[in-house]
Amino acid sequence: MKICVTSAGEGPDSEFDPRFGRCGYFVVLDSESGALESIENKSAGASGGAGIQAAQTVAKAGIDVLLTGGVGPNAFSVLSEAGIEVKIGPSGSVSDAVRQYEEGKLQAISSPNSAPHAGMGAGQGPGKSQGRGQSRGR
């Protein structure tokens, strides 16, 4: 069985990243052979469609279980069609996430748990308006 963990870096000691489409890497553990592989998420910087592209990358890697935080509707559709089970809620390192999965501590989801474009940082930081609009009542 291939277990994929969304990660900020390569390898088992890297920090778990709860963002699916915008994580830096997918760290894949083959539970049968013990092989470990890190796949760079090349869609992380995409201006749009990062979740769908990430889901396609994971599906092409032959993943059975995905450990992540949030998955939007389009990405979830791709993952579901590929038969990939999605579990949410891990914390700590990649190794910690796998251990939490093996101990049955993670929640399976059967539908998207994130809004479209949620990982893009929308709504964060100061707006461009300075609040100095001047009304000229005529």
C-alpha positions in Angstrom: 0.0 0.0 0.0 1.3 3.5 -0.9 0.7 6.2 1.7 1.2 9.8 0.6 1.7 12.6 3.1 1.5 16.3 2.1 4.8 17.9 3.3 6.7 21.1 3.5 9.9 19.3 2.5 11.5 16.0 1.4 11.8 13.0 3.7 10.2 11.5 6.8 11.4 14.2 9.2 9.9 17.0 7.2 6.9 19.0 8.6 3.4 17.9 7.6 1.8 20.5 5.4 -2.1 20.7 5.7 -2.4 22.3 2.2 -3.0 19.8 -0.5 -2.7 21.6 -3.7 -0.1 24.1 -2.4 2.2 21.8 -0.4 5.8 21.6 -1.3 6.2 17.8 -1.6 4.3 14.6 -1.5 6.2 12.1 0.6 5.2 8.5 -0.4 5.8 5.5 1.8 5.3 2.0 0.3 4.2 0.1 3.4 5.0 -3.3 1.8 8.6 -2.6 0.7 9.4 0.2 3.1 10.6 2.4 0.2 10.3 6.1 0.6 10.0 8.6 -2.2 9.6 12.4 -2.3 7.7 14.0 -5.2 8.0 17.7 -5.7 4.6 19.3 -6.1 5.2 21.3 -9.3 1.7 22.7 -9.2 2.2 24.5 -5.8 3.0 27.8 -7.5 0.3 27.5 -10.2 -1.9 30.6 -10.6 -4.9 28.3 -10.8 -5.9 24.6 -10.8 -3.2 23.7 -8.3 -5.5 21.2 -6.5 -6.5 19.4 -9.7 -2.9 19.2 -10.9 -1.7 17.9 -7.5 -4.5 15.3 -7.5 -3.4 14.1 -10.9 0.2 13.8 -9.7 -0.9 11.8 -6.7 -3.1 9.5 -8.8 -0.3 8.9 -11.4 1.9 7.8 -8.5 -0.4 5.0 -7.6 -1.3 6.2 -4.2 -3.8 4.3 -2.0 -4.2 6.7 0.9 -3.6 10.4 1.1 -2.9 12.1 4.5 -3.5 15.8 4.2 -5.5 18.7 5.7 -7.9 20.3 3.1 -9.1 19.1 -0.2 -11.3 21.2 -2.5 -14.1 19.8 -4.6 -12.3 19.5 -8.0 -9.2 17.8 -6.4 -11.5 15.6 -4.4 -13.3 14.5 -7.5 -10.0 13.5 -9.2 -8.9 11.6 -6.0 -12.2 9.8 -5.7 -12.2 8.7 -9.3 -8.7 7.3 -8.8 -9.9 5.3 -5.7 -7.6 7.2 -3.3 -8.8 7.3 0.3 -8.4 10.7 1.9 -7.6 11.0 5.6 -7.3 14.4 7.4 -6.0 15.6 10.7 -2.3 14.6 11.0 0.2 16.8 12.8 3.9 17.0 13.3 6.3 15.4 10.9 5.7 13.1 7.9 6.6 10.1 10.2 4.2 11.3 12.8 1.4 11.5 10.2 2.0 8.0 9.1 2.1 6.7 12.7 -1.2 8.6 13.4 -2.7 6.9 10.4 -1.5 3.4 11.4 -2.9 4.0 14.9 -6.3 4.9 13.4 -6.3 8.5 14.7 -7.1 10.2 11.4 -10.5 11.0 10.0 -11.6 9.7 6.6 -13.6 12.1 4.5 -16.1 11.2 1.8 -16.6 14.7 0.4 -14.5 17.9 0.0 -13.6 19.7 3.2 -12.2 22.9 1.7 -13.6 25.6 -0.5 -12.2 26.1 -4.0 -9.1 28.2 -4.0 -8.7 28.0 -0.2 -5.0 27.6 -0.3 -4.4 30.7 -2.3 -4.3 33.1 0.7 -7.4 34.9 -0.3 -8.7 37.3 2.3 -5.3 37.6 4.1 -3.4 40.8 4.5 -4.3 44.4 4.1 -6.7 45.5 1.3 -5.8 48.1 -1.2 -8.5 50.5 -0.2 -7.4 53.2 2.1 -11.0 54.2 3.1 -10.6 57.8 1.8 -13.5 57.8 -0.7 -15.0 61.2 -1.2 -18.6 61.5 -2.0 -19.7 64.5 -3.9 -23.4 64.7 -3.3 -25.0 66.4 -6.3 
